[in-house]
């Protein structure tokens, strides 16, 4: 299997696991999933990282130069949370679906060499990122929060 195909497959597998855990939580707007974030906040967070990574991948594909990620990850995450707090759950779900779709399209457009070169960044913003939040969700659910 090619690196690109493996990245996309792992993304799909972990996304299914991540979204399956989200679906077990009855109130998507109740804080406490990840610190004071709700499921809605967590989904907006994942969408923002998909969008950021997609923009970086697209710029790389167009120019051969990979833009730097946000310098302050905590500030980026806080800004995303603040910017999306008033969106409806429906809008966050739509945003998440669109950003993930665009992310997967951009990964699929990479050459095999570029997929290999950028594998660490892709993993960190796809299945590696979901894994962090899967752990949080499993801990939350283990406390009887379903």
N, C-alpha and C positions, 0 to 999 in steps of 0.2 A: 504494500500500500504506500502511496506517495505521502510525503510529509503533509502536503496541503490537504489531501483526503483524510488523513488521520486527524489533523487539527479540526476539520469540519465535523468529523464523526464524533470526536470527543466533546466538541462544543455542543452538539445535538444531544448526546447522552447526558451530559451534566445539566444542560438546560432543562431537560425533561425531569431530572431529579429535583432541581431547584424549583421549577414551577409546580411540580407535584407537592412539594412541601408547602409552598405558598398557599396552594388550594386547601390545605388542611386547616388553615387559620381562618376562623370565622369572621373576624373583624379586621379588615385590611387597613383601617385607619387608626387602630389602637396602638399607641406608642409602646415600646418595650421589646421589640423584636431584636434590634441591634442597638443597645443603649436606649436612646429615646426615639429611635426611628420606628415607624410603622412599616407594614408590608408595602404600602403605597410608596413610602420614602425609599425603601430598599429597591423597589422596582425602578423608580426614577433614577436612583443612584446607578444601577446597572445600565440603564438606558444612556445615561450621560457618559459613562465610560465606553460603551459601544460607540457612541457618536464621536467622542474624542479620538478614539483609536482609529475609527473609520477615516476621519479627517486626516490623521497622520499617515495612514496607509495610502490614501488617495494622493496626498501631496508627494509621497515617496514614489508612487507609480508615475506621476506626471513629471517630477523633477529629478528623481534619483536621490533626493535629500530627504532624510527623515526628520521632521520637526521634533523638537524636544517635547516631552510630556509636561503637564503642569508642574511648575517648580515646587509648589506647596500642595501636596495631596490633601492634607487636612482642610486647607482653605478651599480647595476645589470642591471637596465633598460638602463642606458647609454651605458654599455658595449654591451648589446644585440643590441642596435640601431647601434652602431659603427660596430659590427661584421657582421651585415646583410645589411648594406647600399649599398653594391655593388652587392648584389644578384638581379637577375631578378625578376620581379613580378611573373612570372611563378614559379620560384624556391621557393619564399616565400609562394605562394599558396599551392604548393606541401608539403612544410615543415609544414605548418599550418594544412593541412588535416591529415598528418601522425602523428603529435604530438597529435592532438585532438583524433584521433582514438586510439592511444596507451593509452592516458589518460583514455578514456572511458573503454577500456579493463581492465585497472588496477583497476578502481573503481568497475567494475563488478566482479572482482576476490576477492574483500574484503568479509569477513564474515559480516553478519548483525551487529554483535557487533562492529567490527572494523569500519564499515561504520558510525555507530552512534558515536563512539569515535572520528573519524577523520572528522566528518561532517563539522565542522567549517572551517578546512583547505581546504576541497574539495570545499565548497561553495565559499570561498575566492579566489579560483583559477579557478572557473568555472563560474556559472551563477552570482554570486556576483561580480566577476571581470568584466564580460561582461556588467553588469548593469552600472558600472562606465563609461565605454566607450560608452554605448548606450546613456547616458546623453550627453556626449561630441558630439557624432555624431548628435543627435537631435538638439542641439544648433547650430552646424555648418550648418546643413541643413536649420534650421529656418532662418538663415541669407541670404538665397537665394543662397547657394553654390551648387545647384544641376543642 
